[in-house]
């Protein structure tokens, strides 16, 4: 995964704001990178650009040897479906579906039959400690349990890359630590993890840290 001289600008109240400013970056397979920086520094924009969700204004993004934004939208969506899993602070669970059904969504989209979907979804929820909550809807789960459902859903298609945007932002320290344990476990299995966070304790769990300021990668540490 690589950025080459990537910029991304927005218009806001008549002014041009550079969310990313000539940013270059390489993330090797199996890395666990924390991205830190003040609000408005471009952290979430970086994650969306890396994941094929937001076209840059300039520069190139490479994923698995493909120049991501030179692919057609359908090709980019398929590569993203196969290779990338997103974890969001807001979980993005479907409120009227059970935990099991939420985890089944990517499996359904991948074409698995119903029994195979249910078996795999149940196995994943068991793995994240929710084997006894399969039939609970999001409103019946704690915030931490909802995030674990979201992680189980991310793992459904076995992505090589996990992009996590403030995955512990809404959680108390103990529950946040459990989510970080799961991310570390996925990383040990060989998955690449890129995590945006404002929490120094979360960043310390990564293998290295990138710092963004005014859209630029101003420092990196191991």
C-alpha positions, 0 to 999 in steps of 0.5 A: 500500500503506497501513496505517491505525492497525494494531495486532497483539497476541499472548498470550505466557506469560500476557502481551499483547505488542504486535507492532504498536502503532497503526502507520500507513504509506504505501508508494508504488508503485516505492518500495524501503523497508528496515525495521530495528529490534531483534529483537522490534520487529515487523518480520516481523509488519509484513511479514506484515500488509502481505502479507495473511498475518496479520490485524491486531488493529485497523486497516486495510490497503489494497492496490491500493485494497482493504481487504485484511482485509475481503476474503474469504480466497479474494479475499485469496489471489487478490489476494496471488497476483496482486500480491505475492511473498514472499522469506524468509530460509529460502527455502522451497524444496521439497527433492525438486524441482529448481530448475526445478520449484521455479520452476514451482510458481507458474506451475502454480498460475496455470494455465500449460501445461507447456511454457510453465512450463518455458520461463519458469522456465528464463528466470528461472533464467538471469536470476539466473545459474543457467541451468546449475543447472536440474536441481539440487535445493536440497541440491545448491546453495549457500545463495546459489544457493538464495536466487536460486532463491527470487527466480526463483520470486518473479518467476514471476508478475511481482508488483508488490510484493516483500516480503523478510524478511531476504533476506541473513540467511544469506548471506556479504557477497558473496553477499548483495550479489548478492541485493541487486543483484537486488532493486534490479534488480526495483525499477528495473523498477518493482516495490515492494520492502519489505525487513526487515533487521538489516544496515545495509549492506543497509538502505543499498541501499534508497531509504528506511528505516523504524525499528520499536521496540516495534511503533511506527514511531519514525523514518524516513529517506531 
